[in-house]
Amino acid sequence: MTWLQCEDCKRHPNQCYRQTEPPYPNSKSSSYRPLPCNQHPLCNLNECFGNSCGYYVRYADGSHSRGILAHEIFTFPSTSGHDETVPLVFGCGFDNKESYAEDVVIKEAGTFGMGWGPRSFVTQIHSISHEKFSYCFPPIYQATQGLPVFLRLGSDIPHYSDLTSIRLLRYGLDESYYVNLLDMSINNMRLNIPLSYFRKGGPGIGGCIFDTGTAVTRISRPAYQMLRRAMAKHIARADASLSKVEGMLGYDLCYRRWKPARGHENLSSVTFHFEGNADMVVKPETSFYINSEDVLYEYICLAMVPCDGDGMTIIGSETQANQLFVYDIPAQRLYFGSRDCSQNP
């Protein structure tokens, strides 16, 4: 579902995460209308706050939002030459927590929901989207330069003849986009990860999903341990100037080397192998995070971390960068292919 951090998060004992812009001032909006408890199909029975329909969402990285479901008018800048105005049911969050450190100020106003479920943006605007959408994210170091990213919907999605296709899988009421991941590679060397490390278990357990709401890719811990060992061996052979350091900025496998900065030199690609001989190659520019702010050293981290608890593998937005994705929900297919996303293909 789509939710925004709203002004009531400032009231004790509620909580806000630190956001660049002020939380949404819903009390000043003439079009904001909370949904009455138990009187709308998008409400969960008896999940209410006072007389209003409530919601609670929690994500694998520990972030969450709790608040009120409401009607509101959303306006989007568009390539059509005029703004697009869309009525939506969204979550007005008054108890919100992000996975970042508490002193970090972020630009995110909330989460834009594009999943299977009835509260999803793509489902609510079915007459426009026909339940098809596409996107192409530039790498994070380019995204901070203010490059626009286009969300294309329905008939606005061009026909692409060179994309790889895999099945989208759905399990019960789970609204995530599952895929069948079989193995991973480092510089074309298969890791031969046991299939059981990626297999879907019970509700919310195991499997592999694509999720743009998760920034850093999370690999089920046993599979990650194999990836980490193989990557450490590869780096030791490829670049003796890299010295291992403690994990930093939320990453686990990190190195440093003396400046001058050399960027992604001697770093490896990572490939995800899906069913049907479908491969997604993640180039070094996307599979590694680099920080060159230090005077003496350049710090380099594998931009993937282990996922504990539910054993799920989550391919997040950083790993999806410079890949074009097209979701065809009625056909239950996901199409993808390598692109320079700064060109908005």
Salt bridges, closest charged atoms under 4 A:
ASP8 OD1 - ARG11 NE 3.46
ASP95 OD1 - HIS64 NE2 3.60
ASP95 OD2 - ARG66 NE 3.43
GLU131 OE2 - HIS126 NE2 3.59
ASP162 OD1 - ARG339 NH2 2.85
ASP183 OD2 - ARG190 NE 3.02
ASP239 OD2 - ARG257 NH1 2.69
ASP239 OD2 - ARG262 NH2 2.95
ASP252 OD2 - ARG228 NE 2.63
GLU265 OE2 - ARG262 NH2 3.21
GLU275 OE2 - ARG167 NE 2.69
ASP279 OD1 - HIS273 ND1 2.78
GLU298 OE1 - ARG257 NE 2.92
ASP308 OD1 - ARG221 NE 2.33
ASP328 OD2 - LYS132 NZ 3.92
